């Protein structure tokens, strides 16, 4: 592509980095779905986004940086949904805990059951483990707050909420396992997740 042709692809909103970054992430996701993560090139993403290839590098150093940003966006969206459940005072602590744990498990299955995203997530798990650990830390923080509120209200046992949150998160980690999320029939997976959540609720409820 000539310099002139590349310049012709520049768009006015490139002065607004957030808009361009979102467009690039949407374009990357579309390319990953169509071509697969490994086959997708920066040129493909640029073409899908309708901007010059050189403009991509103003926002992301390479494809790995794009994958990291895409994963960060997914995880932030998940955390926002879970935080809303944890803070929904219109429902009882037990109802919120039930919904919170199921939604957290379902978030993982939603990604892992999409064949075109498994390749992307595999790269995230191999190269961006720190991001995933931070994500689980945030999830546990929301869970700790919910458990503490329930304990204060007399709905849950009066054990240290932070330790209880870690124990619950460890128990539910089975449902973040790619093999379980993708290999089991959806109904079987859902039945097992519901059974696990019901058992946790019976355990944490105040005697």
ABEGO torsion letter per residue (X at the ends): XBAAAAAAABBAAAABAAAAAAAAAAAAAAAAAAAEAAABBAAAAAAAAGBBAAAAAAABABAAAAAAAAAAAAAAAAAAAAAAAAABAABBAAAAAAAAAAAAAAAAAAAAABAAAAAAAAAAAAAAAAAAAAAAAAAAAAAAAAAAAAAAAGABBABBAAAAAAAAAAAAAAAABAAAAAABBAAAAAAAAAAAAAAAAAAABBX
